[in-house]
Amino acid sequence: MDTVNMIINVIAILVGLGLYMGVMNSQWGKKHQEYMYAIMLGTILLAVLVGGFIRWLVVLR
């Protein structure tokens, strides 16, 4: 696998995990724990978008 793509994937995964942990540890996240799976899906979607944006930036160089 291409090293650059591997690094971008790791960054995107860490961004998604960080977003999820940040939301779930916030007061709002603790209040809305019944929406945990929807929140997880949303943060995964954001992580995919971040990874795609980073790939787009790398291609432009």
N, CA, C and O atoms as a Maestro MAE file, in Angstrom:
{
 s_m_m2io_version
 :::
 2.0.0
}

f_m_ct {
 s_m_title
 :::
 protein
 m_atom[244] {
  # First column is atom index #
  i_m_mmod_type
  r_m_x_coord
  r_m_y_coord
  r_m_z_coord
  i_m_residue_number
  s_m_chain_name
  s_m_pdb_residue_name
  s_m_pdb_atom_name
  i_m_atomic_number
  :::
  1 25 0.843 -1.185 0.000 1 A "MET " " N  " 7
  2 3 0.000 0.000 0.000 1 A "MET " " CA " 6
  3 2 0.887 1.246 0.000 1 A "MET " " C  " 6
  4 15 1.989 1.253 0.548 1 A "MET " " O  " 8
  5 25 0.385 2.259 -0.610 2 A "ASP " " N  " 7
  6 3 1.105 3.521 -0.696 2 A "ASP " " CA " 6
  7 2 1.221 4.148 0.699 2 A "ASP " " C  " 6
  8 15 0.239 4.224 1.437 2 A "ASP " " O  " 8
  9 25 2.411 4.585 1.043 3 A "THR " " N  " 7
  10 3 2.670 5.135 2.382 3 A "THR " " CA " 6
  11 2 1.845 6.387 2.653 3 A "THR " " C  " 6
  12 15 1.336 6.557 3.762 3 A "THR " " O  " 8
  13 25 1.705 7.249 1.687 4 A "VAL " " N  " 7
  14 3 0.953 8.492 1.874 4 A "VAL " " CA " 6
  15 2 -0.513 8.183 2.171 4 A "VAL " " C  " 6
  16 15 -1.109 8.783 3.066 4 A "VAL " " O  " 8
  17 25 -1.091 7.247 1.421 5 A "ASN " " N  " 7
  18 3 -2.485 6.885 1.665 5 A "ASN " " CA " 6
  19 2 -2.659 6.236 3.037 5 A "ASN " " C  " 6
  20 15 -3.678 6.451 3.695 5 A "ASN " " O  " 8
  21 25 -1.689 5.454 3.472 6 A "MET " " N  " 7
  22 3 -1.755 4.836 4.797 6 A "MET " " CA " 6
  23 2 -1.744 5.917 5.882 6 A "MET " " C  " 6
  24 15 -2.516 5.844 6.838 6 A "MET " " O  " 8
  25 25 -0.883 6.908 5.738 7 A "ILE " " N  " 7
  26 3 -0.800 7.992 6.719 7 A "ILE " " CA " 6
  27 2 -2.105 8.794 6.732 7 A "ILE " " C  " 6
  28 15 -2.597 9.160 7.800 7 A "ILE " " O  " 8
  29 25 -2.667 9.067 5.550 8 A "ILE " " N  " 7
  30 3 -3.933 9.796 5.468 8 A "ILE " " CA " 6
  31 2 -5.042 9.005 6.149 8 A "ILE " " C  " 6
  32 15 -5.865 9.588 6.854 8 A "ILE " " O  " 8
  33 25 -5.081 7.698 5.954 9 A "ASN " " N  " 7
  34 3 -6.098 6.860 6.599 9 A "ASN " " CA " 6
  35 2 -5.965 6.893 8.112 9 A "ASN " " C  " 6
  36 15 -6.967 6.980 8.821 9 A "ASN " " O  " 8
  37 25 -4.746 6.826 8.609 10 A "VAL " " N  " 7
  38 3 -4.522 6.863 10.059 10 A "VAL " " CA " 6
  39 2 -4.966 8.216 10.621 10 A "VAL " " C  " 6
  40 15 -5.594 8.271 11.679 10 A "VAL " " O  " 8
  41 25 -4.647 9.296 9.925 11 A "ILE " " N  " 7
  42 3 -5.063 10.632 10.365 11 A "ILE " " CA " 6
  43 2 -6.583 10.723 10.398 11 A "ILE " " C  " 6
  44 15 -7.152 11.244 11.357 11 A "ILE " " O  " 8
  45 25 -7.246 10.219 9.356 12 A "ALA " " N  " 7
  46 3 -8.707 10.271 9.303 12 A "ALA " " CA " 6
  47 2 -9.326 9.451 10.433 12 A "ALA " " C  " 6
  48 15 -10.310 9.883 11.033 12 A "ALA " " O  " 8
  49 25 -8.774 8.285 10.732 13 A "ILE " " N  " 7
  50 3 -9.278 7.451 11.827 13 A "ILE " " CA " 6
  51 2 -9.110 8.170 13.161 13 A "ILE " " C  " 6
  52 15 -10.021 8.167 13.989 13 A "ILE " " O  " 8
  53 25 -7.954 8.781 13.370 14 A "LEU " " N  " 7
  54 3 -7.718 9.499 14.626 14 A "LEU " " CA " 6
  55 2 -8.630 10.711 14.765 14 A "LEU " " C  " 6
  56 15 -9.086 11.019 15.866 14 A "LEU " " O  " 8
  57 25 -8.897 11.396 13.666 15 A "VAL " " N  " 7
  58 3 -9.817 12.536 13.705 15 A "VAL " " CA " 6
  59 2 -11.218 12.059 14.088 15 A "VAL " " C  " 6
  60 15 -11.878 12.669 14.929 15 A "VAL " " O  " 8
  61 25 -11.667 10.970 13.470 16 A "GLY " " N  " 7
  62 3 -12.988 10.435 13.791 16 A "GLY " " CA " 6
  63 2 -13.084 9.979 15.233 16 A "GLY " " C  " 6
  64 15 -14.080 10.245 15.906 16 A "GLY " " O  " 8
  65 25 -12.064 9.299 15.708 17 A "LEU " " N  " 7
  66 3 -12.056 8.845 17.100 17 A "LEU " " CA " 6
  67 2 -12.032 10.022 18.062 17 A "LEU " " C  " 6
  68 15 -12.732 10.016 19.074 17 A "LEU " " O  " 8
  69 25 -11.232 11.025 17.750 18 A "GLY " " N  " 7
  70 3 -11.165 12.214 18.594 18 A "GLY " " CA " 6
  71 2 -12.490 12.963 18.638 18 A "GLY " " C  " 6
  72 15 -12.917 13.418 19.699 18 A "GLY " " O  " 8
  73 25 -13.142 13.089 17.482 19 A "LEU " " N  " 7
  74 3 -14.449 13.736 17.448 19 A "LEU " " CA " 6
  75 2 -15.466 12.961 18.272 19 A "LEU " " C  " 6
  76 15 -16.226 13.548 19.043 19 A "LEU " " O  " 8
  77 25 -15.480 11.650 18.109 20 A "TYR " " N  " 7
  78 3 -16.433 10.818 18.845 20 A "TYR " " CA " 6
  79 2 -16.205 10.924 20.348 20 A "TYR " " C  " 6
  80 15 -17.151 11.100 21.115 20 A "TYR " " O  " 8
  81 25 -14.959 10.816 20.761 21 A "MET " " N  " 7
  82 3 -14.659 10.911 22.198 21 A "MET " " CA " 6
  83 2 -14.995 12.299 22.729 21 A "MET " " C  " 6
  84 15 -15.503 12.431 23.842 21 A "MET " " O  " 8
  85 25 -14.718 13.328 21.945 22 A "GLY " " N  " 7
  86 3 -15.031 14.680 22.375 22 A "GLY " " CA " 6
  87 2 -16.524 14.904 22.543 22 A "GLY " " C  " 6
  88 15 -16.961 15.508 23.523 22 A "GLY " " O  " 8
  89 25 -17.304 14.420 21.590 23 A "VAL " " N  " 7
  90 3 -18.752 14.589 21.674 23 A "VAL " " CA " 6
  91 2 -19.319 13.765 22.819 23 A "VAL " " C  " 6
  92 15 -20.142 14.265 23.586 23 A "VAL " " O  " 8
  93 25 -18.895 12.512 22.949 24 A "MET " " N  " 7
  94 3 -19.473 11.634 23.975 24 A "MET " " CA " 6
  95 2 -19.042 12.044 25.386 24 A "MET " " C  " 6
  96 15 -19.743 11.727 26.347 24 A "MET " " O  " 8
  97 25 -17.936 12.724 25.534 25 A "ASN " " N  " 7
  98 3 -17.507 13.178 26.858 25 A "ASN " " CA " 6
  99 2 -18.014 14.580 27.195 25 A "ASN " " C  " 6
  100 15 -17.808 15.070 28.306 25 A "ASN " " O  " 8
  101 25 -18.674 15.217 26.238 26 A "SER " " N  " 7
  102 3 -19.241 16.537 26.513 26 A "SER " " CA " 6
  103 2 -20.542 16.380 27.296 26 A "SER " " C  " 6
  104 15 -21.093 15.284 27.399 26 A "SER " " O  " 8
  105 25 -21.008 17.469 27.831 27 A "GLN " " N  " 7
  106 3 -22.263 17.445 28.590 27 A "GLN " " CA " 6
  107 2 -23.420 17.044 27.674 27 A "GLN " " C  " 6
  108 15 -24.299 16.284 28.077 27 A "GLN " " O  " 8
  109 25 -23.417 17.556 26.443 28 A "TRP " " N  " 7
  110 3 -24.470 17.207 25.493 28 A "TRP " " CA " 6
  111 2 -24.439 15.716 25.168 28 A "TRP " " C  " 6
  112 15 -25.487 15.074 25.108 28 A "TRP " " O  " 8
  113 25 -23.238 15.157 24.957 29 A "GLY " " N  " 7
  114 3 -23.112 13.741 24.637 29 A "GLY " " CA " 6
  115 2 -23.559 12.846 25.770 29 A "GLY " " C  " 6
  116 15 -24.172 11.804 25.537 29 A "GLY " " O  " 8
  117 25 -23.261 13.238 26.991 30 A "LYS " " N  " 7
  118 3 -23.699 12.449 28.146 30 A "LYS " " CA " 6
  119 2 -25.218 12.498 28.292 30 A "LYS " " C  " 6
  120 15 -25.836 11.523 28.719 30 A "LYS " " O  " 8
  121 25 -25.808 13.623 27.940 31 A "LYS " " N  " 7
  122 3 -27.258 13.769 28.023 31 A "LYS " " CA " 6
  123 2 -27.970 12.960 26.934 31 A "LYS " " C  " 6
  124 15 -29.096 12.507 27.138 31 A "LYS " " O  " 8
  125 25 -27.320 12.777 25.785 32 A "HIS " " N  " 7
  126 3 -27.937 12.108 24.634 32 A "HIS " " CA " 6
  127 2 -27.248 10.778 24.314 32 A "HIS " " C  " 6
  128 15 -26.997 10.488 23.144 32 A "HIS " " O  " 8
  129 25 -26.944 9.984 25.308 33 A "GLN " " N  " 7
  130 3 -26.256 8.713 25.069 33 A "GLN " " CA " 6
  131 2 -27.098 7.720 24.286 33 A "GLN " " C  " 6
  132 15 -26.553 6.779 23.708 33 A "GLN " " O  " 8
  133 25 -28.405 7.903 24.251 34 A "GLU " " N  " 7
  134 3 -29.241 6.986 23.472 34 A "GLU " " CA " 6
  135 2 -29.012 7.156 21.969 34 A "GLU " " C  " 6
  136 15 -29.413 6.299 21.182 34 A "GLU " " O  " 8
  137 25 -28.381 8.237 21.572 35 A "TYR " " N  " 7
  138 3 -28.054 8.471 20.164 35 A "TYR " " CA " 6
  139 2 -26.597 8.132 19.848 35 A "TYR " " C  " 6
  140 15 -26.033 8.650 18.883 35 A "TYR " " O  " 8
  141 25 -25.990 7.267 20.655 36 A "MET " " N  " 7
  142 3 -24.572 6.953 20.533 36 A "MET " " CA " 6
  143 2 -24.221 6.441 19.133 36 A "MET " " C  " 6
  144 15 -23.202 6.843 18.571 36 A "MET " " O  " 8
  145 25 -25.048 5.563 18.564 37 A "TYR " " N  " 7
  146 3 -24.724 4.993 17.256 37 A "TYR " " CA " 6
  147 2 -24.875 6.015 16.137 37 A "TYR " " C  " 6
  148 15 -24.107 5.997 15.176 37 A "TYR " " O  " 8
  149 25 -25.849 6.897 16.251 38 A "ALA " " N  " 7
  150 3 -25.991 7.956 15.256 38 A "ALA " " CA " 6
  151 2 -24.819 8.934 15.335 38 A "ALA " " C  " 6
  152 15 -24.318 9.402 14.313 38 A "ALA " " O  " 8
  153 25 -24.393 9.233 16.550 39 A "ILE " " N  " 7
  154 3 -23.229 10.109 16.736 39 A "ILE " " CA " 6
  155 2 -21.985 9.446 16.156 39 A "ILE " " C  " 6
  156 15 -21.174 10.106 15.507 39 A "ILE " " O  " 8
  157 25 -21.834 8.142 16.388 40 A "MET " " N  " 7
  158 3 -20.694 7.403 15.846 40 A "MET " " CA " 6
  159 2 -20.714 7.428 14.321 40 A "MET " " C  " 6
  160 15 -19.677 7.631 13.690 40 A "MET " " O  " 8
  161 25 -21.875 7.224 13.732 41 A "LEU " " N  " 7
  162 3 -21.996 7.264 12.277 41 A "LEU " " CA " 6
  163 2 -21.638 8.643 11.736 41 A "LEU " " C  " 6
  164 15 -20.961 8.758 10.715 41 A "LEU " " O  " 8
  165 25 -22.090 9.680 12.417 42 A "GLY " " N  " 7
  166 3 -21.765 11.041 11.986 42 A "GLY " " CA " 6
  167 2 -20.284 11.356 12.067 42 A "GLY " " C  " 6
  168 15 -19.732 12.008 11.180 42 A "GLY " " O  " 8
  169 25 -19.636 10.892 13.132 43 A "THR " " N  " 7
  170 3 -18.199 11.160 13.249 43 A "THR " " CA " 6
  171 2 -17.393 10.341 12.239 43 A "THR " " C  " 6
  172 15 -16.354 10.795 11.761 43 A "THR " " O  " 8
  173 25 -17.867 9.140 11.915 44 A "ILE " " N  " 7
  174 3 -17.197 8.358 10.865 44 A "ILE " " CA " 6
  175 2 -17.330 9.073 9.523 44 A "ILE " " C  " 6
  176 15 -16.376 9.139 8.749 44 A "ILE " " O  " 8
  177 25 -18.518 9.605 9.256 45 A "LEU " " N  " 7
  178 3 -18.725 10.353 8.019 45 A "LEU " " CA " 6
  179 2 -17.805 11.567 7.952 45 A "LEU " " C  " 6
  180 15 -17.208 11.840 6.911 45 A "LEU " " O  " 8
  181 25 -17.692 12.288 9.052 46 A "LEU " " N  " 7
  182 3 -16.782 13.441 9.079 46 A "LEU " " CA " 6
  183 2 -15.326 13.010 8.885 46 A "LEU " " C  " 6
  184 15 -14.560 13.705 8.217 46 A "LEU " " O  " 8
  185 25 -14.940 11.876 9.460 47 A "ALA " " N  " 7
  186 3 -13.572 11.383 9.288 47 A "ALA " " CA " 6
  187 2 -13.303 11.025 7.831 47 A "ALA " " C  " 6
  188 15 -12.212 11.283 7.322 47 A "ALA " " O  " 8
  189 25 -14.276 10.438 7.161 48 A "VAL " " N  " 7
  190 3 -14.126 10.114 5.736 48 A "VAL " " CA " 6
  191 2 -13.977 11.394 4.916 48 A "VAL " " C  " 6
  192 15 -13.163 11.460 3.995 48 A "VAL " " O  " 8
  193 25 -14.765 12.403 5.258 49 A "LEU " " N  " 7
  194 3 -14.658 13.682 4.551 49 A "LEU " " CA " 6
  195 2 -13.299 14.346 4.790 49 A "LEU " " C  " 6
  196 15 -12.722 14.931 3.874 49 A "LEU " " O  " 8
  197 25 -12.797 14.254 6.011 50 A "VAL " " N  " 7
  198 3 -11.469 14.806 6.313 50 A "VAL " " CA " 6
  199 2 -10.403 14.061 5.507 50 A "VAL " " C  " 6
  200 15 -9.510 14.685 4.934 50 A "VAL " " O  " 8
  201 25 -10.492 12.733 5.462 51 A "GLY " " N  " 7
  202 3 -9.536 11.949 4.678 51 A "GLY " " CA " 6
  203 2 -9.588 12.296 3.202 51 A "GLY " " C  " 6
  204 15 -8.551 12.401 2.548 51 A "GLY " " O  " 8
  205 25 -10.794 12.474 2.675 52 A "GLY " " N  " 7
  206 3 -10.941 12.865 1.270 52 A "GLY " " CA " 6
  207 2 -10.385 14.249 1.005 52 A "GLY " " C  " 6
  208 15 -9.784 14.493 -0.041 52 A "GLY " " O  " 8
  209 25 -10.585 15.165 1.958 53 A "PHE " " N  " 7
  210 3 -10.051 16.519 1.801 53 A "PHE " " CA " 6
  211 2 -8.521 16.498 1.819 53 A "PHE " " C  " 6
  212 15 -7.879 17.194 1.032 53 A "PHE " " O  " 8
  213 25 -7.947 15.709 2.709 54 A "ILE " " N  " 7
  214 3 -6.481 15.610 2.758 54 A "ILE " " CA " 6
  215 2 -5.952 15.015 1.460 54 A "ILE " " C  " 6
  216 15 -4.949 15.488 0.924 54 A "ILE " " O  " 8
  217 25 -6.620 13.977 0.949 55 A "ARG " " N  " 7
  218 3 -6.205 13.389 -0.336 55 A "ARG " " CA " 6
  219 2 -6.284 14.423 -1.453 55 A "ARG " " C  " 6
  220 15 -5.402 14.492 -2.310 55 A "ARG " " O  " 8
  221 25 -7.346 15.227 -1.438 56 A "TRP " " N  " 7
  222 3 -7.518 16.263 -2.442 56 A "TRP " " CA " 6
  223 2 -6.377 17.277 -2.360 56 A "TRP " " C  " 6
  224 15 -5.864 17.722 -3.387 56 A "TRP " " O  " 8
  225 25 -5.979 17.641 -1.140 57 A "LEU " " N  " 7
  226 3 -4.863 18.581 -0.964 57 A "LEU " " CA " 6
  227 2 -3.548 17.974 -1.457 57 A "LEU " " C  " 6
  228 15 -2.733 18.669 -2.063 57 A "LEU " " O  " 8
  229 25 -3.343 16.692 -1.201 58 A "VAL " " N  " 7
  230 3 -2.095 16.038 -1.601 58 A "VAL " " CA " 6
  231 2 -2.025 15.938 -3.130 58 A "VAL " " C  " 6
  232 15 -0.950 16.102 -3.709 58 A "VAL " " O  " 8
  233 25 -3.149 15.673 -3.782 59 A "VAL " " N  " 7
  234 3 -3.168 15.558 -5.244 59 A "VAL " " CA " 6
  235 2 -2.871 16.895 -5.900 59 A "VAL " " C  " 6
  236 15 -2.248 16.937 -6.961 59 A "VAL " " O  " 8
  237 25 -3.308 17.991 -5.283 60 A "LEU " " N  " 7
  238 3 -3.070 19.309 -5.865 60 A "LEU " " CA " 6
  239 2 -1.586 19.695 -5.861 60 A "LEU " " C  " 6
  240 15 -1.164 20.545 -6.646 60 A "LEU " " O  " 8
  241 25 -0.811 19.086 -4.997 61 A "ARG " " N  " 7
  242 3 0.612 19.433 -4.932 61 A "ARG " " CA " 6
  243 2 1.310 18.844 -6.051 61 A "ARG " " C  " 6
  244 15 2.521 19.016 -6.183 61 A "ARG " " O  " 8
  :::
 }
 m_bond[243] {
  # First column is bond index #
  i_m_from
  i_m_to
  i_m_order
  :::
  1 1 2 1
  2 2 3 1
  3 3 4 2
  4 3 5 1
  5 5 6 1
  6 6 7 1
  7 7 8 2
  8 7 9 1
  9 9 10 1
  10 10 11 1
  11 11 12 2
  12 11 13 1
  13 13 14 1
  14 14 15 1
  15 15 16 2
  16 15 17 1
  17 17 18 1
  18 18 19 1
  19 19 20 2
  20 19 21 1
  21 21 22 1
  22 22 23 1
  23 23 24 2
  24 23 25 1
  25 25 26 1
  26 26 27 1
  27 27 28 2
  28 27 29 1
  29 29 30 1
  30 30 31 1
  31 31 32 2
  32 31 33 1
  33 33 34 1
  34 34 35 1
  35 35 36 2
  36 35 37 1
  37 37 38 1
  38 38 39 1
  39 39 40 2
  40 39 41 1
  41 41 42 1
  42 42 43 1
  43 43 44 2
  44 43 45 1
  45 45 46 1
  46 46 47 1
  47 47 48 2
  48 47 49 1
  49 49 50 1
  50 50 51 1
  51 51 52 2
  52 51 53 1
  53 53 54 1
  54 54 55 1
  55 55 56 2
  56 55 57 1
  57 57 58 1
  58 58 59 1
  59 59 60 2
  60 59 61 1
  61 61 62 1
  62 62 63 1
  63 63 64 2
  64 63 65 1
  65 65 66 1
  66 66 67 1
  67 67 68 2
  68 67 69 1
  69 69 70 1
  70 70 71 1
  71 71 72 2
  72 71 73 1
  73 73 74 1
  74 74 75 1
  75 75 76 2
  76 75 77 1
  77 77 78 1
  78 78 79 1
  79 79 80 2
  80 79 81 1
  81 81 82 1
  82 82 83 1
  83 83 84 2
  84 83 85 1
  85 85 86 1
  86 86 87 1
  87 87 88 2
  88 87 89 1
  89 89 90 1
  90 90 91 1
  91 91 92 2
  92 91 93 1
  93 93 94 1
  94 94 95 1
  95 95 96 2
  96 95 97 1
  97 97 98 1
  98 98 99 1
  99 99 100 2
  100 99 101 1
  101 101 102 1
  102 102 103 1
  103 103 104 2
  104 103 105 1
  105 105 106 1
  106 106 107 1
  107 107 108 2
  108 107 109 1
  109 109 110 1
  110 110 111 1
  111 111 112 2
  112 111 113 1
  113 113 114 1
  114 114 115 1
  115 115 116 2
  116 115 117 1
  117 117 118 1
  118 118 119 1
  119 119 120 2
  120 119 121 1
  121 121 122 1
  122 122 123 1
  123 123 124 2
  124 123 125 1
  125 125 126 1
  126 126 127 1
  127 127 128 2
  128 127 129 1
  129 129 130 1
  130 130 131 1
  131 131 132 2
  132 131 133 1
  133 133 134 1
  134 134 135 1
  135 135 136 2
  136 135 137 1
  137 137 138 1
  138 138 139 1
  139 139 140 2
  140 139 141 1
  141 141 142 1
  142 142 143 1
  143 143 144 2
  144 143 145 1
  145 145 146 1
  146 146 147 1
  147 147 148 2
  148 147 149 1
  149 149 150 1
  150 150 151 1
  151 151 152 2
  152 151 153 1
  153 153 154 1
  154 154 155 1
  155 155 156 2
  156 155 157 1
  157 157 158 1
  158 158 159 1
  159 159 160 2
  160 159 161 1
  161 161 162 1
  162 162 163 1
  163 163 164 2
  164 163 165 1
  165 165 166 1
  166 166 167 1
  167 167 168 2
  168 167 169 1
  169 169 170 1
  170 170 171 1
  171 171 172 2
  172 171 173 1
  173 173 174 1
  174 174 175 1
  175 175 176 2
  176 175 177 1
  177 177 178 1
  178 178 179 1
  179 179 180 2
  180 179 181 1
  181 181 182 1
  182 182 183 1
  183 183 184 2
  184 183 185 1
  185 185 186 1
  186 186 187 1
  187 187 188 2
  188 187 189 1
  189 189 190 1
  190 190 191 1
  191 191 192 2
  192 191 193 1
  193 193 194 1
  194 194 195 1
  195 195 196 2
  196 195 197 1
  197 197 198 1
  198 198 199 1
  199 199 200 2
  200 199 201 1
  201 201 202 1
  202 202 203 1
  203 203 204 2
  204 203 205 1
  205 205 206 1
  206 206 207 1
  207 207 208 2
  208 207 209 1
  209 209 210 1
  210 210 211 1
  211 211 212 2
  212 211 213 1
  213 213 214 1
  214 214 215 1
  215 215 216 2
  216 215 217 1
  217 217 218 1
  218 218 219 1
  219 219 220 2
  220 219 221 1
  221 221 222 1
  222 222 223 1
  223 223 224 2
  224 223 225 1
  225 225 226 1
  226 226 227 1
  227 227 228 2
  228 227 229 1
  229 229 230 1
  230 230 231 1
  231 231 232 2
  232 231 233 1
  233 233 234 1
  234 234 235 1
  235 235 236 2
  236 235 237 1
  237 237 238 1
  238 238 239 1
  239 239 240 2
  240 239 241 1
  241 241 242 1
  242 242 243 1
  243 243 244 2
  :::
 }
}
